[in-house]
Amino acid sequence: MTRDLRVKDDSSDLPLWTADFRLFFAARTTSLLGDAMLPVAITAAVIGAGYGASGVGYALAALIAPFAALIIFGGVLSDRFGARRLMVVSDTARLCFQAVLALLFVLGTPQLWQILVLLALVGAGSAMFQPGVASITPLIARDVQKANATLRISESVTVVIGPSLAGLLLVITSPAAVVALDALTFAVSGACLLRIRSVPMGPAGRGGVSSFRADLIEGWREFRARTWLWSVIVVFMAWQLAGSGPAMTLGYSTLVTDHGSATFGLVMSALGAGSVLGGIVAIRLRPRFPLRAGALSMILWTLMPLSVALSLPAPLVAGCYAVSGVGMAFWIVMFHTSVQTHIPQDVLGRVHAYDAAGSLVMKPIGQAVAGPLAVIAGTVPLLFVSAAMALVTCTLLLAIPAVRDLRRVGR
């Protein structure tokens, strides 16, 4: 291990599991578990209502599109009214919207437009909730990196457990009941957030009164002023388009076609396990230059599309996905910690919203164009391009001095 990848940091000796962090962890984990269960429940409910695969596509798009479109506005509202307050309001609203959706399924067969409108409102609520996650973490955690790593582990576990739990519940109960159960996760999350004491309900560190437009512009100015931040987002937009998109669309479909759904489930579980391990590594390893170390860890991601392109046996593919999960989880922790420790608290919600929106905007495009391109160029060549794109991403990040030389701060 080179010396510049590790630095002594007294914050690593501070306790993480304070009362408020336990409450925040419970809120976040419960909410993430519900988010992981919902697509499975909605898919079953929409198909059961007779709307077919097209209806499922519309429903999932209705859930995701408002999130991507409104998260920047959520960042402004989070900084303006207070992250904790907006998160509680979001949980309350999503509880109500999803409870109404469950009730409609219980009473009969809802119209497709009703399903889409309610899911869009749930997605909009998620856009109001997400910026607060970044804003609250540095306020309740004495060790921000350890907190982010712990939350990443929780997210990885829920991604694996959530769909399986939803599938099991669908065997013994109805889709409406699973939708209703998921709605209750918002109630648990909101109750936990209400009990947090160290974070005020109102905004932190804001003086004077400004317009919504002024707040939006200020967030953009703060985002644009940090070369290390916007350059990472630009690089990852290219990676989402040419790297992640083909890996997800073509890699996943190839696994199902060549190995079957059961093997695909095993591979995805291995990916989740690797992400958990990556979070554990991020708890222990404290790089002096976090984005440099995170960029290097992205090299591991190449194994994901490469293993499918080379038609490796299923156990080896699962192992490659696990290793890729380690690299991606470590990068995510390094990046989120850098954002939360370098951005002033009073603009953190808006800046996080801009980076989240930038990170998401190319993802659906990359996934959508991968299929048609595979018809022209072939699946295997595109998967090789996907693997190479991870190496290009690492090279570009390391070539940018502002990214490569960004130092870790004390927290």
N, C-alpha and C positions, 0 to 999 in steps of 0.2 A: 504494500500500500504506500503510495507516494505521500510525502509529508504534507503537501498542500491540500490533500483531500481530507485531512482530519485536524481538528483544532480543539483544544480544551475549552469547555464552556461550562461555567458554573450552573447555568440554568438547567442542565441535565440532571442535577442533583435535587432540584426542587420537586415537591410532590405534585403529581398531576391530578389525582382523583380528589379534588376538593368537592364540597357539597354541590356547588354550582356547576362544576364540570360534569359530575355524575348526572345531574338533571338534564344538562344539555346533551350529553351522550345518550341518555334514555330517549329524549325527544327526537334526536336525529336518527337513532337506530330504528325506533318505532316507525317514523315517517318513511325511512328508506325501505323498510320491510314492506310497508303498504304499497310504495311505488313499484317494488319488484313484483308484487302479487297482482296489481291492477291490470296490466296488459293481458295476462292469462285469463283473468276473470272476464274482462271485456270481450276478448276473443270468443270465449265460450258463450257469453250472453248474446252477443250480436249474431253469431251463427245459429244459436238456438232460436232467436227471434226471426230467422229466415232471411237475413240480409246477405248471407254468403261471404265469400272472401273479399269482394269489393267493399262490402259494408265494414268489414274488419279494417281494411286499409283506410277508409274514410275516418273510422273511429279513432284509430291510433294517430292519424295525422291531425285530427281535431285536438287530441290531447297534447301533442308535441308542438305544433305550429305556434299557438299563442305564447308558449314559453319562450321560444326563440325570438318572437316578434316583440314581446313586452318586457323582457328581463332588464333592458336598459332603463325603462321607465320605473321598474321595480327598484333599481339601484338608486334613482333619484328619490323616490318615496321613502326608501329605507334610511337614507341620510337625512331627509327632511323631517320625518316624523319619529324616527327611532327604529332600529332594527328589531328589537324584541317586540315592540308594539305591533309592527307590521307583520311579523311572523305569527303572532297570536291571532291577529285579524285574518290572515291568510288561512291558518288552520281552521278557524271557525267557519269561514266562508266555504272552504273545501268540504268540511264535514257536512254542511247543509246541502250543497249541490250534489254530493255523492249519495247522501241519504235519500234525496228526492229521486235520483236515478235508480237506486235500489228499490224504492217504493214503486216506481213505474213498472219495473220488471216483475215485482210481486203481484201487482194488480192486473197484469196482462202483458200485451206486446206493445211497447212504446213505438211511436213513429221514429224513423231513422233521424229526422231532423231534431227531435227532442234529445236523442242520445248524443248527437253531435254538439248541440248547443251546451248541454250540461258538461260534457267532457272538455269543451273549449273553455268553459268557466273554471273547471278544475285546473286546466293547464295554465290559465291566466293567474290563478291563485299561486301556483308553483313559481311563476315568474316573480311574484311579489315576495315569496318566501326565500328564494335562493340567495339573493345578495346579503341577507342577514346572517347567513352561515359564516361568510367570510368576515363580516363586521364583528360578530360576537366572539368568535374563537380567540382572537388576541386579547379580548377583555377578560375572559374567564380562565385563560390558561397561562400559567407562569412560564411554561415551556411550550412555545407555539409549535415548534417542529414535532415534538412528541405528541401534542394534541392532534395535529393534522395526520400523523401516522396512525394514531389510534382510531381516528374517525375513518381513515381509509381502510383499515382492517375491518371495521364494522360494515362499511359499504360493500366490501368484497364478500363478506359472509352473507349479507342480506341478498346480494345479487344471485348467489348460489341457492340459498335456502328459500327465498321468496317464491319463485316460480314452482318449485317442488311442493311447497306448502299449499299454494293455490291449487295445484293439480290434485293433491291429496284431498283437500276440502271439497273439490268438485266431484269426487267419487262418492262422498257421503252426504253432500248437500247440493243446493242449487247455485247457479251463478249469481243470482240476486243476493243470496246470503253472503257469498264471498265479497261482493261489492260493498255490502253493508258492513262487513267485518273490516274491510279496508278503510271505510269511512271512520270507524272508531279509532283507527290509528292517529287520525288528525286530532281527535279529542284528547288522546293520551299525550301527544306532542304538545298541544296547546297548554294542557294542565301543567306539564313539566316546565315549560317556558315561563308560565305565570309565577312559578315558585322561585325562579332565579332572583337573587337579591343583589348581586354585584354589578348588574347591568341595568341602567335606568330605562324606563319605558320610553322616555323622550330621546331626542337626538343628543349626541355627545359632541361638545366643543364647537357648536355653531353659534355665531353671533350675527345679529341683525336679521333682516328679512329680505329674501331674494325671490325672484320669480322662478317658476318651474323651468322655463327656458334657460334662465341664467344658471340654474343648478345643473342642467343637462350640459351646457357649454363648459362649465367649470370642470365637470367630470371628464369630458373629452380632452380638455386642456391638460389636466393632470395625467391622463392616460398617454397622450401624445408626447408630453414632456420627458417621458422616461424611455429612452431608446431601448434599454434591455427588455422592457415590457412589450412595446408594440412590435418590436422585431421578432420576439418569440411568437407572438400571435400570427404575424405574417408568415413565418416559417411553418407554423402548424396548420395554417389554412391550406398551404400546399400539400402538407402531409395528409390532412384529412381527405383531400381530393384524390391524390394519386397513391397514397399509402393505406390509410385506414379503410377508405371506401371499398376498394377491390378486396382487401383482406376479409372484410365482413360479408359483403354480398357474395363474392365468388368463393372465398374460403369456407364459409359456413355451408353454402349450398352444396359444394363439392363434398364436404364431409358427410352430409346427410345422404347424398346420392351414392357415394362410394362405400360408406361404412354403416349407414343406417342411423336412425334417430337415437337409439340407445348409446351408440358410440359417440355421437355428437354431444349428448348430455354428459358423458364421461369427460370428454375433452373440455367442455365449458366448466365443469367442476374443477378440472385441473387448472384452468385459467384462474378461477376464483381462488384456489388454494395458493397459486403462485402470487397473486395479488396480496393475500394475507401475509405471506412470507416477505414480500417487498415492503409492506408496512412495518413489519418487525425489524427488518434491516434498517429502515429509515428512523426507527426509534433509537437504535444503537449507534448508527454512523452519522456523524455530525460534520459534514464537509465545510471547510473554510470558504470554498467557492461552490455554493449549492447548485447553481445552474450548470456549471461545468461538470460536476459529478452527475447531475441528472441527465445531461445530454449524452454523456458516455454510457449511461445505463440504457438509453434508447437503442443502442446497438443490439441488445438482447431481443428486442421486439422483432428483429428480422427473422427469427426462428419460426414465428407464427405463420406467415404466408409461405416461407421457404419449405416448411415441413409438408404442407399440402401440395405445393408445386412439385416436390420431389416424390410424391406418392409414398411417403414413409409408412410403415406399419402403424396401426392405431396407437399402440402404447408409446411409440416414439413421438407421434404427433402430440399426444397428451403431455408428454414430458416437455416438448418444445413450447407448447402453449403455457405450461406452468412457468418456465423460465422467462418467457415473454411477459407474463403477468408480473413477475418480480421487477423487471426493468421498468414497465409502465407505471406501476404503483410507486416506485422510488422517485421517478421523474415528477409525478403528480404532487407528491409530498414536498419535494424540493421547490417546485414552482409556487404552490399555494403558500408555503411558508415565506418565500421571498416576497410575494405580494403583500401578505398580511403584516410583515415586519418592516417593509420599506415605504408603505403608503400611509399618509396621515389618516387617523381614525375618522375624521369628519368627512372625508371624501372616499373612504374605502369601499363603501357599498356601490357607489357609482363606478369607480375604477374596476372593481371586480365584475360588475355587470357588463362593462365594455369588453373585458377580456373573455368573459364567458360567451357573449354574443359572437365575438370574432372567432372563438374556438368552434362554435357550433355551426356557423353559417355555411361552411363548405361540406359539412358531414353528410347531409341528405343528398347534396348534389353528387358527391363522390360515390355514394351508395347507388344512386339512381342511374348514373351513366355507366357504371361498371358492367352491368348486364349487356346492354347494347354493344359496348366496346368488345366484350368477350366474343360476341357473335362474329365480329370482324377480325379481331386480332388473336383470339383464342384465350382460354382461361389461364393456362399455364404461363404464357408470356406475361400476362397482366399481373399474375401473382409474383413473378420474378421482379417486375417493375415495383410492385408494392414493397417487397423486401429491400430492394435497392433504395427506395425512397426513405426508409428509416436511416440508412447510412448517409444519404444526402442531408437529411434533417440534422443528424448529429454533426456533420461537417460544417453545415451552415451556422448552427448555433455556436460552435467552437470558434468559427471564423469571425464572429462579431465581438469586438473587445468589450462592449458594454455588458454582454451576456456572459462571456467567458470570465471576466474579472469582477463580476458582482460579488461582493463579500457578504458573508453571513453577519447578521447583527446579533447583539447579545442575547435576544430572546429567541 
